[in-house]
Amino acid sequence: MSNDLKARVAAAAEALEAEGVNPTIEKVRERVQANNNDVAAELKSWKKDKSEQGKRTIPALDDLPVPQAMRSALKTVIAAHEHIVEEEVEAERLTARMVRQSMAEELERERAAARNAEAEARSDAEIRIAEAEARADAQEKKTAELTRELEILQSRLMQAEARTVAAEKRMDDAVDRWVDECAARKDAERRCDEAMKSSAQAQADADARVRIVQLDTERRIAEEHARYSRALARNVSAASRKSVPTSRRR
């Protein structure tokens, strides 16, 4: 992993230099997507290796076949370049320290936030536990109250059932008495109807007997009247026969 990161940091730094961009820790980190500390260490190693490689490839100025004035100018340029490189390295170190400090502060903030979140979560959990316990206590009290109410209602229900049974018995007895009374009343009505029918029949028989007597009386009267009429007719006829000869004698 270290060799792979070293190669990627070197490639990114060389690419940035080729683009004319100073390969800082931040810019290299953006390309390799690695930890700032790891990038800073590998970039420092790359710059050191590159500086040593440059020193090996550049021959000593005193050995160059150039005029003394040019040699002095080159020394001045090289010294200025080394000063710039040293300043860049120092700047990179300062940046690395700032990045480390920033990361440490960010890490501390994250830890503080985590501690605060944990404390808040613990406090919230404690509050919720307390609330849950309070609700549980309230529920237990409510359950006890409901149990007592249920026992009272069950007692009342048993009493009501007993009263209902007694009322049903009284009603059954009343119905039985009413049925008996109805039966007795119907029997009385039947006997009354029979008596009335008997009385009516007796009255009809009496009326029939009276009518028979009346008819018989009327028949005898008619017979007597008929005998009287016949007797009267015979007497009239006899009287008529007696009076005829006298008339003839005249």
C-alpha positions in Angstrom: 0.0 0.0 0.0 2.9 2.4 0.9 4.7 1.7 -2.4 1.4 2.2 -4.4 0.8 5.5 -2.6 4.4 6.6 -3.2 4.1 5.9 -6.9 0.7 7.7 -7.1 2.0 10.7 -5.2 5.1 10.9 -7.5 3.0 10.6 -10.6 0.6 13.3 -9.4 3.5 15.6 -8.5 5.2 15.2 -11.8 1.9 15.7 -13.7 1.4 19.0 -11.7 4.9 20.2 -12.5 4.4 19.3 -16.2 1.2 21.4 -16.1 3.2 24.3 -14.6 1.5 23.9 -11.2 3.4 23.8 -7.9 2.7 20.3 -6.4 1.5 21.2 -3.0 0.1 18.7 -0.5 -3.5 19.8 -1.1 -3.3 19.6 -4.9 -1.6 16.2 -4.7 -4.1 14.9 -2.2 -7.0 16.0 -4.5 -5.6 13.8 -7.2 -4.6 10.7 -5.2 -7.5 10.9 -2.7 -5.4 9.9 0.4 -4.8 11.0 3.9 -3.1 14.4 4.3 -0.4 13.0 6.6 0.5 10.2 4.2 0.5 12.5 1.2 2.7 15.0 3.0 5.2 12.3 3.9 5.4 10.8 0.4 5.5 14.3 -1.2 8.4 15.3 1.0 10.2 12.1 0.2 9.6 12.7 -3.5 11.0 16.2 -3.4 14.0 15.0 -1.4 14.7 12.3 -3.9 14.3 14.8 -6.8 16.6 17.3 -5.1 19.3 14.7 -4.6 18.9 13.4 -8.1 19.3 17.0 -9.4 22.4 17.4 -7.3 23.9 14.2 -8.8 23.1 15.3 -12.3 24.5 18.8 -12.0 28.3 18.9 -12.1 30.3 21.0 -9.6 30.5 24.6 -10.8 34.2 24.8 -10.3 34.6 21.9 -12.8 32.7 23.7 -15.5 34.7 25.3 -18.3 33.0 28.7 -18.0 34.3 32.1 -17.1 34.5 33.0 -13.5 31.8 35.7 -13.8 29.3 33.2 -15.3 30.3 30.7 -12.6 29.6 33.3 -9.9 26.3 34.1 -11.6 25.3 30.4 -11.7 26.2 30.0 -8.0 24.0 33.0 -7.2 21.1 31.5 -9.3 21.6 28.1 -7.7 21.7 29.6 -4.2 18.6 31.5 -5.0 16.9 28.4 -6.3 17.9 26.4 -3.3 16.6 29.2 -1.1 13.3 29.1 -3.0 13.2 25.3 -2.7 13.9 25.6 1.0 11.1 28.2 1.4 8.8 25.9 -0.5 9.7 23.0 1.6 9.2 25.1 4.7 5.9 26.3 3.3 5.0 22.7 2.7 6.0 21.8 6.2 4.0 24.7 7.6 1.0 23.7 5.4 1.4 20.1 6.7 1.5 21.3 10.3 -1.5 23.5 9.6 -3.3 20.6 8.0 -2.4 18.3 10.8 -3.5 21.0 13.3 -6.7 21.5 11.3 -7.3 17.8 11.2 -6.5 17.5 14.9 -8.9 20.3 15.6 -11.5 18.8 13.3 -11.0 15.4 14.9 -11.3 17.0 18.3 -14.5 18.8 17.2 -15.8 15.5 15.8 -14.9 13.8 19.1 -16.5 16.6 21.1 -19.5 16.4 18.8 -19.6 12.6 19.3 -19.3 13.0 23.1 -22.0 15.7 23.0 -24.2 13.5 20.8 -23.5 10.5 23.1 -24.3 12.7 26.1 -27.4 13.9 24.4 -28.4 10.4 23.4 -27.7 9.2 26.9 -29.7 12.0 28.3 -32.5 11.5 25.8 -32.4 7.8 26.5 -32.6 8.5 30.2 -35.5 10.9 29.7 -37.2 8.3 27.5 -36.6 5.6 30.1 -38.0 7.8 32.8 -41.0 8.7 30.7 -41.5 5.0 29.8 -41.2 4.1 33.5 -43.7 6.9 34.4 -46.0 5.6 31.7 -45.6 2.1 33.0 -46.4 3.2 36.5 -49.4 5.1 35.2 -50.5 2.1 33.2 -50.1 -0.1 36.3 -52.2 2.3 38.3 -54.8 2.5 35.5 -54.8 -1.3 35.3 -55.4 -1.6 39.1 -58.2 0.9 38.9 -59.7 -0.9 35.9 -59.4 -4.2 37.8 -61.3 -2.7 40.8 -63.9 -1.3 38.5 -64.2 -4.6 36.8 -64.7 -6.4 40.1 -67.4 -3.9 41.1 -69.1 -4.3 37.7 -68.9 -8.1 38.0 -70.5 -7.9 41.5 -73.2 -5.6 40.2 -73.7 -7.9 37.2 -74.1 -10.9 39.5 -76.7 -9.0 41.6 -78.5 -7.8 38.4 -78.5 -11.4 37.1 -79.9 -12.6 40.5 -82.6 -9.9 40.3 -83.3 -10.8 36.7 -83.7 -14.5 37.6 -86.1 -13.6 40.4 -88.0 -11.2 38.1 -88.2 -14.0 35.4 -89.5 -16.4 38.1 -92.1 -13.9 39.2 -93.0 -13.3 35.6 -93.3 -17.1 34.9 -95.5 -17.5 38.0 -97.6 -14.6 36.8 -97.8 -16.1 33.3 -98.8 -19.4 34.8 -101.5 -17.8 36.9 -102.7 -15.8 33.9 -102.8 -19.0 31.8 -104.7 -20.7 34.6 -107.1 -17.8 34.9 -107.5 -17.7 31.1 -108.3 -21.5 31.1 -110.7 -21.0 34.0 -112.3 -18.0 32.3 -112.6 -20.0 29.1 -114.1 -22.9 31.0 -116.5 -20.6 32.7 -117.4 -19.0 29.4 -117.9 -22.5 27.9 -120.2 -23.5 30.8 -122.0 -20.2 30.5 -122.4 -20.7 26.7 -123.6 -24.2 27.4 -126.0 -22.9 30.0 -127.2 -20.2 27.7 -127.7 -22.8 25.0 -129.5 -25.1 27.4 -131.7 -22.1 28.5 -132.4 -21.1 25.0 -133.3 -24.7 24.1 -135.5 -24.9 27.1 -137.1 -21.6 26.2 -137.6 -22.8 22.6 -139.1 -26.0 23.9 -141.4 -24.1 26.2 -142.3 -21.7 23.4 -143.0 -24.8 21.2 -145.2 -26.4 23.8 -147.1 -23.1 24.3 -147.5 -22.9 20.5 -148.8 -26.4 20.4 -151.3 -25.7 23.1 -152.4 -22.6 21.3 -152.7 -24.4 18.0 -154.6 -27.2 19.7 -156.9 -24.7 21.4 -157.4 -22.9 18.1 -158.1 -26.3 16.4 -160.7 -27.3 19.1 -162.3 -23.8 18.8 -162.5 -24.2 15.0 -163.9 -27.6 15.4 -166.5 -26.4 17.9 -167.3 -23.5 15.6 -167.6 -25.9 12.6 -170.0 -28.2 14.7 -172.0 -25.1 15.8 -172.2 -23.9 12.2 -173.4 -27.3 11.0 -175.8 -27.6 13.8 -177.1 -24.2 13.0 -177.3 -25.0 9.4 -179.3 -28.2 10.1 -181.6 -26.3 12.4 -182.2 -23.6 9.7 -182.8 -26.3 7.1 -185.2 -28.1 9.3 -187.1 -24.9 10.0 -187.3 -24.2 6.3 -188.7 -27.6 5.6 -191.4 -27.2 8.2 -192.5 -23.8 6.8 -192.9 -24.9 3.1 -196.1 -27.0 3.4 -197.9 -24.1 5.1 -197.0 -21.9 2.2 -198.3 -24.4 -0.2 -201.5 -24.8 1.6 -202.2 -21.2 1.3 
